[in-house]
């Protein structure tokens, strides 16, 4: 896309458009006016705070189902809203812990098999 920037800037200079923003899966290109020239502007990246997923009850936090070996999620994994990201074992009951929104798992705070109380931070989710 960087090969197109000079051509886009030349086209933009012949218009009264103040800002042109193109978004692709690889990133965002922003062209705008500064003085009389059209220049490439830095991408504005808003600070997004991670969403902390808390224990909905007391219990033993499990990273995987007792009959499975693979964890339900790993750090760096993308999850959807409502997806099970862990389990709370309360006696014989397994209570799912779900993602409140789509995002990427940043960090898992509670270790596998750790007894947790209500509201204990279990993992961080970076919203998408």
Secondary structure, 3 states (H helix, E strand, C coil): CCCCHHHHHHHHHCCCCCEEEEEECCEEEEEEEECCEEEEECCCCCCCCCEEEECCCCEEEECCCCCCCCCCCCCCCEECCCCEEEEEEECCEEEEEECCCCEEEEEECCCCCEEECCCCEEEEEEEC
